[in-house]
Amino acid sequence: MRDMEIQAQSLPRLSGMFIRTDLVASPEDAQTQRRQPWGKTQYQSISANLAQANMSILIPQISVSYIDAQRQIFYYPTRRFQATDQSSVTERSQLSYALQSAKDNNIDVYLPLQLSEASWFQALYDHFESPGSQAFLKQSASFSIQIADEMIQLYGASYASQIKGFYLPFEVDNANLYEGQALERWIRYYLQPVTAHLRDLLPEGRILTSPLLYTNLVQPSRNDVAEWNSMWRSVFDQTEVDTLMPQDGAGWESSSADQLGTWYRSMSDMIAVSNSDRKLQGRSANVELWNNPESYSMSGSKSMDMTRLMKNMEVVDPYVKQHISFSAHSLMPMSETFLAGQTNNEAYYRAYIESQQLGYIPQKIVTKPAVNYTIVNHNNIVFNITRTGEETGYAIYRTMNGKRIKIKDVYAEKGKVTTSFTDSQVLPGADVTYEIMAFDAFGNRSAPYTNTLTLPPTIADGISDYKINSPSINMRALSTGLPVGTLTFADQSEGFSYEGDRVVATRLTQHRAYVSWTEKRDDYTVQQQIYTDAQGFAHLRLDLGKAENIQAIGMSFLQDRNASIRIPASIQYEVDGHIYATAKQPSLAQIDFTQPVIGDNTYQAGENWYWGFPSAKTQGKVIDIKIKLEYNSYLFMRELIVL
């Protein structure tokens, strides 16, 4: 590659990074991912690289993974909770390693409290209404106070110069504290007792919180901004929290520079008012607005390219004191032995260093990739992309029926010559044009590889409708791996209703036009907690009553911009105990962040179909549907079709 001339400009800089202790410490996880847990050397590497990049802050995200009152995993050597601590030697050494590496490299540290993610979000989505949710807040407050005491007793003397305050890992958002008494209870039962105690422990220390800010890629209304700022003004007025550090949502692909400025400008104004309020109360007027620009990416590239990261930071930079990014896992170089799946981190780290030294993002020539493809069947195309330079990934576009969309960013693993990608959401029988561009860590792109293909026809198109009008089959569905009360299907889903403890499916072959869930949410099954069987599948069985010819089976799910709503990793269809077909996660249209996030470039929630086509003509009576989840989170299912 060679540099091209570009007008110089100044860039904002990162002051530090988060590190997720629970992702690097577990021996079991390390064995599963074929890597090793982090030790002293890995933390020394992280802190040294932070210092080399002129960063001065490290925030370990979690001190304790709190499962329940009888089970916790501590990332420091607890004495008070030895009876319930289930940590390994490497796990309980993580905070010690982090603090020592910070001391050796003159890095500041904020001590984290516990995280009980599943219980926290369950209580948050309940708006802290139930007695159980309120008890969770009170118990969490007591536990936070005890572990804060223990960490200061353990580390306060040796690392007094490094410890600058505390970080509160529980994440709120701009949706779930506005209803009822949710905010009041969160403040009264958790924030007030905990932050008052933290202030006593470290009178000059800062108390940080990093809430989720989802803009949903639209400009906020006045009411959106007012609700958010009113909530935080109440927090600053009634508690000792003094640092608001919103997660900008870019890593989850739910925010972009287009909308962030409005939010941060209003927060800056709100904090000025809060500091005036604190002066009137006779308190320290030291509330600050920081920013958590997420440096990881859910788009497929795994790390945020420098162009987009800097754009997000630039738009909020006038309003914030610091940028602390989540996380070191997506930017700091580390051997594959210790950080699996992030082989391009060194390229992104060097791109950050070079951009900071230059004061602008350099434009570089990226070589066009070499591509070949195979049409596997009616709606599956496999592309094999051959590395031709120093690219870190490939952006893939599809044009079908005159509409061009970005399908995906594909990660180009360092040291790997060929990268494969399967598009399984193509309209059978259609003419489809593909463009594939290589990109580098700076965000530069190559000229596109292009090709137009024609797919063979089939009995179902797998996208929006199908041509054969098969007669309806009245089928009975029952759960074999799920309690019926938490079945993936519910009575508001099209074609399904309950009869006692059974689910009756009445219209499995009648398909209607897609309606966005944002317009008609009740048209979808919303499954908050998915239960899986011993093999890890959510399992549904359909009994047709008699043997039928089965030409195809399809299920549709919704992928929403909200980070919590995912689609399955795969679905395995079985007929009378024999594997019929396996449908893998379809390719999803994404936003092209090189363009303004408006119009056709804005992600619209839609149905994603998992079609199974048999290799031979099949007849059977009992259909087993086994759903493999990628994340244990919300699942939006709309329709099941059996042809």
C-alpha positions as CSV (number, residue, x, y, z in Angstrom):
1,M,0.0,0.0,0.0
2,R,1.1,3.6,-0.5
3,D,-0.1,6.8,1.1
4,M,-2.1,9.3,-0.9
5,E,-2.2,13.0,-0.1
6,I,-4.9,14.2,2.2
7,Q,-5.5,17.5,4.0
8,A,-4.4,17.3,7.6
9,Q,-6.9,17.6,10.5
10,S,-6.8,17.0,14.2
11,L,-8.3,13.9,15.8
12,P,-9.8,13.2,19.2
13,R,-7.9,10.6,21.3
14,L,-8.8,7.8,23.5
15,S,-7.9,8.3,27.2
16,G,-8.2,4.6,28.1
17,M,-10.0,1.4,27.6
18,F,-12.2,-1.2,29.4
19,I,-11.1,-4.8,29.7
20,R,-13.7,-7.6,30.3
21,T,-12.1,-9.7,33.0
22,D,-14.6,-12.5,32.7
23,L,-13.7,-13.1,29.1
24,V,-10.1,-13.8,29.6
25,A,-9.9,-15.7,32.9
26,S,-12.0,-18.8,32.8
27,P,-10.0,-22.0,32.2
28,E,-13.2,-23.7,30.9
29,D,-13.8,-21.0,28.3
30,A,-10.2,-21.0,27.3
31,Q,-10.3,-24.7,26.7
32,T,-13.5,-24.3,24.6
33,Q,-11.9,-21.6,22.5
34,R,-8.5,-23.3,22.3
35,R,-6.7,-20.5,24.1
36,Q,-5.1,-19.9,27.5
37,P,-6.3,-17.7,30.4
38,W,-4.6,-14.3,30.8
39,G,-1.7,-14.0,33.3
40,K,0.7,-11.3,34.3
41,T,2.4,-11.1,30.9
42,Q,-0.9,-10.4,29.1
43,Y,-1.9,-7.6,31.4
44,Q,1.6,-6.1,31.2
45,S,1.2,-6.1,27.4
46,I,-2.2,-4.4,27.6
47,S,-1.0,-1.7,30.0
48,A,2.2,-1.1,28.0
49,N,0.3,-0.7,24.8
50,L,-2.1,1.7,26.5
51,A,0.8,3.8,27.6
52,Q,2.4,3.6,24.1
53,A,-0.8,4.9,22.6
54,N,-0.8,7.8,25.2
55,M,-3.8,6.3,27.1
56,S,-3.7,6.5,30.9
57,I,-6.9,4.7,32.1
58,L,-7.7,1.0,32.5
59,I,-11.2,-0.1,33.7
60,P,-11.6,-3.8,34.5
61,Q,-15.3,-4.2,33.9
62,I,-16.2,-6.8,36.5
63,S,-14.8,-7.7,40.0
64,V,-17.3,-10.5,40.6
65,S,-19.6,-12.5,38.3
66,Y,-22.6,-12.9,40.6
67,I,-24.6,-16.0,39.7
68,D,-26.7,-16.2,42.9
69,A,-26.3,-16.1,46.6
70,Q,-24.6,-19.5,46.6
71,R,-22.4,-19.1,43.5
72,Q,-20.0,-16.3,42.5
73,I,-16.8,-16.0,40.5
74,F,-14.4,-13.6,42.1
75,Y,-11.6,-11.9,40.1
76,Y,-9.7,-11.1,43.2
77,P,-8.8,-13.3,46.2
78,T,-11.9,-12.8,48.4
79,R,-11.8,-13.8,52.1
80,R,-15.3,-12.9,53.1
81,F,-17.0,-15.0,50.4
82,Q,-14.7,-18.0,50.2
83,A,-17.6,-20.4,50.9
84,T,-19.5,-19.3,47.7
85,D,-16.6,-18.3,45.5
86,Q,-16.2,-20.8,42.6
87,S,-13.3,-19.1,40.9
88,S,-10.2,-20.7,39.6
89,V,-6.7,-19.6,40.5
90,T,-6.4,-17.6,37.3
91,E,-9.8,-16.0,37.7
92,R,-9.1,-14.7,41.2
93,S,-5.8,-13.2,40.1
94,Q,-7.2,-10.9,37.4
95,L,-7.6,-7.7,39.3
96,S,-4.2,-8.2,41.0
97,Y,-2.6,-8.6,37.5
98,A,-4.5,-5.5,36.2
99,L,-3.4,-3.3,39.1
100,Q,0.2,-4.3,39.1
101,S,0.5,-3.8,35.3
102,A,-1.1,-0.4,35.7
103,K,1.3,0.5,38.4
104,D,4.3,-0.6,36.3
105,N,3.1,1.6,33.4
106,N,1.7,4.6,35.2
107,I,-1.9,3.8,34.3
108,D,-5.0,4.9,36.4
109,V,-7.5,2.2,37.4
110,Y,-11.2,2.4,38.4
111,L,-12.2,-0.6,40.5
112,P,-15.4,-2.3,39.3
113,L,-18.2,-3.8,41.3
114,Q,-20.1,-7.0,40.6
115,L,-22.2,-7.9,37.5
116,S,-25.2,-10.2,37.7
117,E,-26.3,-9.7,34.1
118,A,-29.2,-12.1,33.7
119,S,-30.8,-11.1,37.0
120,W,-30.1,-7.4,36.5
121,F,-31.8,-7.2,33.1
122,Q,-34.7,-9.4,34.3
123,A,-35.3,-6.9,37.1
124,L,-34.7,-3.9,34.9
125,Y,-37.2,-5.1,32.3
126,D,-39.6,-5.6,35.2
127,H,-39.1,-1.9,36.0
128,F,-38.3,-3.1,39.5
129,E,-42.0,-3.7,40.1
130,S,-42.1,-7.1,41.7
131,P,-41.0,-7.9,45.2
132,G,-38.3,-10.2,43.8
133,S,-36.9,-7.4,41.6
134,Q,-36.8,-5.0,44.6
135,A,-35.2,-7.6,46.8
136,F,-32.5,-8.1,44.1
137,L,-31.7,-4.4,44.2
138,K,-31.3,-4.4,48.0
139,Q,-29.3,-7.6,48.0
140,S,-27.1,-6.2,45.2
141,A,-26.5,-3.0,47.2
142,S,-25.4,-5.0,50.3
143,F,-23.0,-7.2,48.2
144,S,-21.5,-4.2,46.4
145,I,-20.7,-2.5,49.7
146,Q,-19.0,-5.6,51.0
147,I,-16.8,-6.2,48.0
148,A,-15.9,-2.5,47.8
149,D,-14.7,-2.7,51.4
150,E,-12.8,-5.9,50.7
151,M,-11.1,-4.5,47.5
152,I,-10.0,-1.3,49.3
153,Q,-8.6,-3.4,52.2
154,L,-6.8,-5.7,49.8
155,Y,-5.5,-3.1,47.3
156,G,-5.8,0.3,48.9
157,A,-2.4,0.6,50.4
158,S,-0.3,-0.9,47.6
159,Y,-2.1,0.8,44.7
160,A,-3.3,4.1,46.2
161,S,-1.7,6.0,43.4
162,Q,-3.5,3.9,40.7
163,I,-7.0,3.6,42.2
164,K,-8.9,6.7,41.1
165,G,-12.5,5.6,41.9
166,F,-15.1,3.0,41.2
167,Y,-17.1,1.7,38.2
168,L,-20.7,0.6,38.5
169,P,-21.1,-2.3,36.0
170,F,-25.0,-2.5,36.1
171,E,-26.2,-1.0,32.8
172,V,-29.4,1.0,32.4
173,D,-30.7,2.3,29.1
174,N,-32.8,5.0,27.6
175,A,-36.0,3.0,27.8
176,N,-36.6,0.9,31.0
177,L,-36.5,3.4,33.9
178,Y,-39.2,5.8,32.7
179,E,-42.2,3.8,33.8
180,G,-43.8,3.7,37.2
181,Q,-41.4,4.0,40.1
182,A,-38.5,2.2,38.4
183,L,-36.1,5.2,38.6
184,E,-37.0,6.0,42.2
185,R,-36.4,2.4,43.3
186,W,-33.1,2.1,41.5
187,I,-31.9,5.2,43.2
188,R,-33.3,4.4,46.7
189,Y,-32.5,0.7,46.9
190,Y,-29.2,0.6,45.1
191,L,-27.5,3.9,44.1
192,Q,-28.0,5.9,47.3
193,P,-26.6,3.3,49.8
194,V,-23.8,2.1,47.4
195,T,-22.5,5.4,46.2
196,A,-22.6,7.0,49.7
197,H,-20.4,4.2,50.9
198,L,-18.1,4.5,47.9
199,R,-17.7,8.2,48.6
200,D,-16.7,7.4,52.2
201,L,-14.1,4.9,51.0
202,L,-12.6,7.3,48.4
203,P,-13.7,10.9,49.2
204,E,-11.7,12.2,46.1
205,G,-12.5,9.3,43.8
206,R,-14.9,9.4,40.9
207,I,-17.9,7.1,40.6
208,L,-18.5,6.1,37.0
209,T,-21.5,4.6,35.2
210,S,-21.8,3.7,31.5
211,P,-25.4,3.4,30.5
212,L,-26.6,2.0,27.1
213,L,-27.7,4.7,24.7
214,Y,-29.7,3.4,21.8
215,T,-30.6,6.0,19.2
216,N,-32.1,3.5,16.8
217,L,-30.5,5.5,14.0
218,V,-33.0,8.4,14.2
219,Q,-32.8,11.9,15.5
220,P,-34.2,12.0,19.1
221,S,-37.4,13.9,19.8
222,R,-37.5,16.6,22.4
223,N,-39.3,14.2,24.7
224,D,-36.6,11.5,24.2
225,V,-33.9,14.0,25.3
226,A,-36.0,15.4,28.1
227,E,-36.7,12.0,29.7
228,W,-33.1,10.9,29.5
229,N,-31.7,14.1,31.0
230,S,-34.4,14.3,33.7
231,M,-33.4,10.8,34.7
232,W,-29.8,11.6,35.1
233,R,-30.4,14.9,36.8
234,S,-32.3,13.0,39.4
235,V,-29.4,10.6,39.8
236,F,-26.9,13.4,40.3
237,D,-29.2,15.2,42.7
238,Q,-29.8,12.2,44.9
239,T,-26.6,10.1,44.8
240,E,-22.8,10.4,44.7
241,V,-22.5,9.3,41.0
242,D,-20.4,12.0,39.4
243,T,-19.4,10.6,36.0
244,L,-21.8,9.8,33.2
245,M,-20.1,7.8,30.4
246,P,-22.8,6.7,27.8
247,Q,-22.0,3.7,25.6
248,D,-22.4,5.2,22.1
249,G,-24.2,2.2,20.7
250,A,-22.0,2.1,17.6
251,G,-20.5,-1.3,18.4
252,W,-24.1,-2.7,18.5
253,E,-24.8,-0.8,15.2
254,S,-27.6,1.1,16.9
255,S,-26.1,4.6,16.8
256,S,-24.0,6.6,14.4
257,A,-22.5,10.1,14.3
258,D,-25.6,11.4,12.6
259,Q,-27.6,11.2,15.9
260,L,-25.0,11.3,18.7
261,G,-24.4,15.0,18.7
262,T,-27.9,15.9,19.7
263,W,-27.8,13.5,22.7
264,Y,-24.4,14.6,24.0
265,R,-25.0,18.3,23.5
266,S,-28.1,18.1,25.7
267,M,-26.3,16.0,28.3
268,S,-23.6,18.5,28.5
269,D,-26.2,21.2,29.2
270,M,-27.9,19.0,31.8
271,I,-24.7,18.4,33.6
272,A,-24.0,22.1,33.9
273,V,-27.4,22.5,35.5
274,S,-26.7,19.5,37.8
275,N,-23.5,21.1,39.0
276,S,-25.3,24.3,39.8
277,D,-27.8,22.3,41.8
278,R,-25.0,20.6,43.7
279,K,-23.5,23.9,44.6
280,L,-26.8,25.0,46.0
281,Q,-26.9,21.8,48.1
282,G,-23.4,22.6,49.4
283,R,-21.9,19.6,47.6
284,S,-19.0,19.2,45.2
285,A,-19.9,20.4,41.7
286,N,-17.7,17.9,39.9
287,V,-20.1,16.0,37.7
288,E,-18.5,15.2,34.3
289,L,-19.6,13.8,31.0
290,W,-17.3,11.2,29.5
291,N,-17.9,9.0,26.4
292,N,-17.6,5.3,25.8
293,P,-17.0,5.0,22.1
294,E,-17.3,1.3,21.4
295,S,-14.3,0.2,19.4
296,Y,-15.7,-3.3,18.6
297,S,-18.2,-3.9,15.8
298,M,-21.1,-6.3,15.4
299,S,-21.0,-5.9,11.6
300,G,-18.6,-8.7,11.1
301,S,-15.3,-6.8,11.1
302,K,-15.0,-7.3,14.9
303,S,-13.1,-4.0,15.3
304,M,-14.3,-0.6,14.4
305,D,-12.3,1.0,11.6
306,M,-10.5,4.2,12.4
307,T,-12.7,6.3,10.0
308,R,-15.9,5.5,11.8
309,L,-14.5,5.4,15.3
310,M,-13.1,8.9,14.8
311,K,-16.3,10.2,13.3
312,N,-18.2,9.0,16.3
313,M,-15.7,10.6,18.7
314,E,-15.4,13.8,16.8
315,V,-19.1,14.6,16.9
316,V,-19.3,14.3,20.7
317,D,-15.7,15.5,21.5
318,P,-16.8,19.1,22.2
319,Y,-19.0,18.0,25.0
320,V,-17.0,15.3,26.9
321,K,-13.9,15.2,29.2
322,Q,-12.7,11.8,28.3
323,H,-13.1,8.9,25.8
324,I,-12.8,5.5,27.4
325,S,-13.5,2.7,24.9
326,F,-15.0,-0.7,25.2
327,S,-12.8,-2.6,24.8
328,A,-9.2,-3.6,24.7
329,H,-10.2,-6.9,23.3
330,S,-11.0,-5.3,19.9
331,L,-8.0,-3.0,19.6
332,M,-5.0,-4.2,21.6
333,P,-2.6,-6.7,20.0
334,M,-2.5,-10.1,21.6
335,S,-1.4,-13.5,20.6
336,E,-4.2,-15.8,19.3
337,T,-3.2,-18.1,22.1
338,F,-4.7,-15.7,24.6
339,L,-7.3,-13.7,22.5
340,A,-9.0,-16.0,20.0
341,G,-10.6,-14.6,16.9
342,Q,-9.0,-11.2,17.0
343,T,-6.0,-11.7,14.7
344,N,-6.4,-8.2,13.1
345,N,-6.1,-6.3,16.4
346,E,-2.5,-5.4,15.7
347,A,-3.5,-3.8,12.4
348,Y,-6.3,-1.8,14.1
349,Y,-3.9,-0.7,16.9
350,R,-1.2,0.4,14.5
351,A,-3.9,2.3,12.5
352,Y,-4.9,4.1,15.6
353,I,-1.3,5.0,16.5
354,E,-0.6,6.2,12.9
355,S,-3.7,8.3,12.7
356,Q,-3.0,9.9,16.0
357,Q,0.5,10.7,15.0
358,L,-0.6,12.2,11.7
359,G,-3.6,14.0,13.0
360,Y,-5.8,12.6,10.3
361,I,-6.9,9.2,8.8
362,P,-4.6,8.4,5.9
363,Q,-6.0,7.3,2.6
364,K,-4.3,4.1,1.3
365,I,-4.8,2.0,-1.7
366,V,-6.5,-1.4,-1.0
367,T,-6.2,-4.1,-3.6
368,K,-9.4,-5.5,-5.2
369,P,-10.0,-9.1,-3.9
370,A,-10.0,-12.2,-6.0
371,V,-13.3,-14.1,-5.8
372,N,-14.9,-17.3,-7.0
373,Y,-18.3,-18.7,-6.1
374,T,-20.5,-21.8,-6.1
375,I,-24.3,-21.9,-6.5
376,V,-25.1,-24.6,-3.9
377,N,-28.9,-24.7,-4.4
378,H,-32.0,-22.6,-4.9
379,N,-31.1,-19.9,-2.4
380,N,-27.5,-20.5,-1.2
381,I,-24.4,-19.1,-2.8
382,V,-20.9,-19.7,-1.4
383,F,-18.2,-17.1,-2.1
384,N,-14.5,-17.8,-1.6
385,I,-12.5,-14.6,-1.3
386,T,-8.7,-14.7,-1.7
387,R,-6.5,-12.3,0.1
388,T,-4.6,-10.0,-2.2
389,G,-3.0,-7.5,0.3
390,E,-3.2,-6.3,3.9
391,E,-7.0,-6.1,4.1
392,T,-8.8,-6.8,7.4
393,G,-12.2,-7.7,5.9
394,Y,-14.6,-7.5,3.0
395,A,-17.8,-5.5,2.5
396,I,-20.4,-7.5,0.5
397,Y,-23.4,-5.9,-1.3
398,R,-26.3,-7.5,-3.2
399,T,-28.5,-5.9,-5.8
400,M,-31.8,-7.8,-6.4
401,N,-35.0,-6.5,-8.0
402,G,-33.3,-3.1,-8.4
403,K,-32.6,-2.7,-4.7
404,R,-28.9,-2.6,-3.5
405,I,-28.2,-3.5,0.1
406,K,-25.2,-4.1,2.2
407,I,-25.3,-7.8,3.4
408,K,-22.3,-8.1,5.7
409,D,-18.8,-7.2,6.6
410,V,-16.7,-10.4,6.6
411,Y,-13.6,-10.8,8.8
412,A,-10.4,-11.5,6.9
413,E,-8.4,-13.5,9.5
414,K,-4.7,-12.6,9.5
415,G,-2.6,-15.4,8.0
416,K,-5.6,-17.0,6.3
417,V,-5.5,-16.9,2.5
418,T,-9.2,-17.6,1.7
419,T,-12.3,-16.3,3.5
420,S,-15.7,-17.9,2.8
421,F,-19.2,-16.4,3.0
422,T,-22.6,-17.9,2.3
423,D,-25.5,-15.8,1.1
424,S,-28.7,-17.8,2.0
425,Q,-31.3,-15.2,1.5
426,V,-31.4,-14.9,-2.3
427,L,-34.7,-15.0,-4.2
428,P,-34.7,-18.3,-6.2
429,G,-34.9,-17.7,-10.0
430,A,-33.8,-14.0,-9.6
431,D,-30.9,-12.2,-11.3
432,V,-28.6,-11.0,-8.5
433,T,-25.6,-8.7,-8.7
434,Y,-22.8,-8.9,-6.1
435,E,-20.1,-6.4,-5.2
436,I,-17.3,-7.3,-2.9
437,M,-14.8,-4.8,-1.6
438,A,-11.8,-5.3,0.6
439,F,-11.2,-2.8,3.4
440,D,-8.3,-2.0,5.8
441,A,-8.2,-1.0,9.5
442,F,-8.3,2.7,8.5
443,G,-11.6,2.2,6.7
444,N,-10.2,2.5,3.1
445,R,-11.9,0.4,0.5
446,S,-10.8,-1.3,-2.7
447,A,-12.4,-1.2,-6.1
448,P,-15.3,-3.7,-6.2
449,Y,-15.3,-7.2,-7.6
450,T,-18.7,-7.5,-9.3
451,N,-20.7,-10.4,-10.8
452,T,-24.3,-11.1,-11.8
453,L,-25.8,-14.5,-11.2
454,T,-29.1,-16.3,-11.9
455,L,-30.4,-18.7,-9.3
456,P,-32.5,-21.8,-10.1
457,P,-36.2,-21.6,-9.2
458,T,-37.8,-23.5,-6.3
459,I,-41.1,-24.1,-4.6
460,A,-40.5,-21.4,-2.0
461,D,-38.6,-18.2,-2.4
462,G,-37.5,-17.9,1.2
463,I,-37.9,-14.1,1.2
464,S,-41.4,-12.6,1.0
465,D,-43.9,-15.0,-0.6
466,Y,-44.2,-18.2,-2.5
467,K,-45.9,-19.3,-5.6
468,I,-47.6,-22.5,-4.8
469,N,-50.9,-22.2,-2.9
470,S,-50.9,-25.4,-0.9
471,P,-53.9,-26.4,1.1
472,S,-53.9,-25.7,4.8
473,I,-52.9,-28.6,7.2
474,N,-54.3,-28.5,10.7
475,M,-51.4,-29.5,12.8
476,R,-50.8,-29.9,16.5
477,A,-47.6,-28.6,18.1
478,L,-46.2,-29.6,21.4
479,S,-43.0,-28.9,23.3
480,T,-40.5,-31.6,23.8
481,G,-37.7,-29.5,25.1
482,L,-39.4,-26.4,26.5
483,P,-42.0,-25.8,29.2
484,V,-45.2,-24.8,27.4
485,G,-45.4,-21.6,29.3
486,T,-42.1,-20.5,27.8
487,L,-42.6,-21.9,24.3
488,T,-41.1,-20.1,21.4
489,F,-44.6,-19.7,20.0
490,A,-47.4,-17.8,21.7
491,D,-51.0,-17.1,21.0
492,Q,-50.4,-13.7,19.3
493,S,-48.2,-15.3,16.6
494,E,-49.9,-15.9,13.3
495,G,-51.5,-19.3,13.0
496,F,-50.9,-20.4,16.6
497,S,-53.2,-20.6,19.6
498,Y,-53.3,-22.5,22.9
499,E,-55.6,-25.3,23.7
500,G,-54.8,-26.3,27.3
501,D,-51.1,-27.3,27.4
502,R,-50.9,-27.8,23.6
503,V,-50.2,-25.3,20.9
504,V,-52.5,-25.6,17.8
505,A,-51.1,-24.4,14.5
506,T,-53.9,-23.8,12.0
507,R,-52.5,-22.0,9.1
508,L,-49.0,-23.3,8.4
509,T,-49.2,-22.9,4.6
510,Q,-50.9,-19.5,4.3
511,H,-48.4,-16.7,4.1
512,R,-49.2,-13.0,4.3
513,A,-47.3,-9.9,3.6
514,Y,-44.7,-8.8,6.1
515,V,-45.6,-6.0,8.5
516,S,-42.8,-4.3,10.5
517,W,-42.9,-5.3,14.2
518,T,-42.6,-1.6,15.1
519,E,-45.9,-1.0,13.5
520,K,-47.7,-4.2,14.7
521,R,-45.7,-5.7,17.5
522,D,-48.4,-8.1,18.6
523,D,-48.1,-9.9,15.2
524,Y,-44.8,-11.4,16.5
525,T,-44.0,-13.9,19.2
526,V,-41.8,-12.2,21.7
527,Q,-39.8,-14.8,23.7
528,Q,-37.7,-13.3,26.4
529,Q,-36.2,-16.4,28.0
530,I,-35.4,-19.4,25.8
531,Y,-35.0,-22.8,27.5
532,T,-32.9,-25.4,25.8
533,D,-32.6,-29.2,26.1
534,A,-29.6,-31.2,27.0
535,Q,-28.2,-30.8,23.5
536,G,-28.5,-27.0,23.6
537,F,-31.6,-26.8,21.3
538,A,-34.9,-25.1,21.8
539,H,-37.1,-27.9,20.6
540,L,-40.6,-28.0,19.0
541,R,-42.4,-31.0,17.7
542,L,-45.2,-30.9,15.1
543,D,-47.4,-34.0,14.7
544,L,-49.2,-34.0,11.3
545,G,-51.6,-36.7,12.3
546,K,-50.7,-38.8,9.2
547,A,-47.8,-39.2,6.8
548,E,-47.6,-36.3,4.4
549,N,-45.3,-35.4,1.5
550,I,-43.0,-32.6,2.8
551,Q,-41.5,-30.4,0.1
552,A,-40.0,-27.7,2.3
553,I,-40.0,-26.3,5.8
554,G,-39.4,-22.7,6.7
555,M,-39.5,-20.5,9.8
556,S,-39.1,-16.7,9.9
557,F,-37.6,-14.6,12.7
558,L,-37.0,-11.0,13.3
559,Q,-33.5,-9.3,13.7
560,D,-34.1,-6.0,15.3
561,R,-31.7,-3.0,15.7
562,N,-32.1,-3.5,19.5
563,A,-29.1,-5.5,20.6
564,S,-31.1,-7.9,22.7
565,I,-33.2,-9.2,19.8
566,R,-31.3,-11.9,17.8
567,I,-32.1,-14.6,15.4
568,P,-31.1,-18.3,15.8
569,A,-27.7,-19.5,14.7
570,S,-29.3,-22.5,12.9
571,I,-32.4,-24.6,12.7
572,Q,-32.3,-28.4,12.2
573,Y,-35.4,-30.0,10.8
574,E,-36.0,-33.7,11.4
575,V,-38.8,-35.9,10.0
576,D,-39.7,-39.1,11.8
577,G,-36.4,-39.0,13.6
578,H,-34.2,-38.5,10.5
579,I,-32.4,-35.3,9.6
580,Y,-34.4,-33.5,6.9
581,A,-32.4,-30.3,6.4
582,T,-30.3,-27.8,8.4
583,A,-30.8,-24.1,7.8
584,K,-28.0,-21.8,9.0
585,Q,-28.3,-18.2,10.0
586,P,-29.2,-16.2,6.9
587,S,-27.2,-13.2,5.8
588,L,-28.7,-10.0,7.1
589,A,-28.9,-6.6,5.4
590,Q,-26.8,-4.1,7.2
591,I,-26.2,-0.4,7.2
592,D,-23.4,1.0,5.0
593,F,-21.8,3.4,7.4
594,T,-19.8,5.0,4.6
595,Q,-23.1,6.6,3.6
596,P,-25.4,8.9,5.5
597,V,-27.8,6.8,7.7
598,I,-31.0,7.8,5.9
599,G,-33.5,6.4,3.5
600,D,-32.7,3.0,2.0
601,N,-29.4,3.0,3.9
602,T,-31.2,2.8,7.2
603,Y,-31.7,-0.7,8.6
604,Q,-35.3,-1.7,8.6
605,A,-36.3,-4.7,10.8
606,G,-37.5,-7.6,8.6
607,E,-38.2,-11.3,8.5
608,N,-35.3,-13.6,8.0
609,W,-36.2,-17.1,6.7
610,Y,-34.7,-20.4,7.6
611,W,-35.6,-22.7,4.8
612,G,-35.0,-26.4,4.7
613,F,-35.1,-28.3,1.4
614,P,-34.6,-32.0,1.3
615,S,-32.0,-33.8,-0.8
616,A,-34.6,-36.4,-1.8
617,K,-38.4,-36.6,-1.8
618,T,-39.6,-37.1,1.8
619,Q,-42.7,-38.3,3.5
620,G,-43.4,-38.3,7.2
621,K,-45.7,-37.6,10.1
622,V,-43.7,-36.1,13.0
623,I,-41.5,-33.0,12.4
624,D,-39.0,-32.0,15.0
625,I,-37.6,-28.5,14.9
626,K,-34.4,-27.9,16.8
627,I,-33.4,-24.3,17.2
628,K,-29.7,-23.5,18.0
629,L,-29.4,-20.1,19.7
630,E,-26.4,-17.8,19.1
631,Y,-27.1,-15.7,22.2
632,N,-29.3,-16.4,25.2
633,S,-31.5,-13.4,24.6
634,Y,-34.8,-12.3,23.1
635,L,-36.2,-14.2,20.1
636,F,-38.9,-12.8,17.8
637,M,-40.6,-15.5,15.7
638,R,-43.3,-14.8,13.2
639,E,-44.2,-17.7,11.0
640,L,-43.7,-21.4,10.3
641,I,-44.5,-22.8,6.9
642,V,-44.7,-26.5,5.9
643,L,-45.1,-27.3,2.2
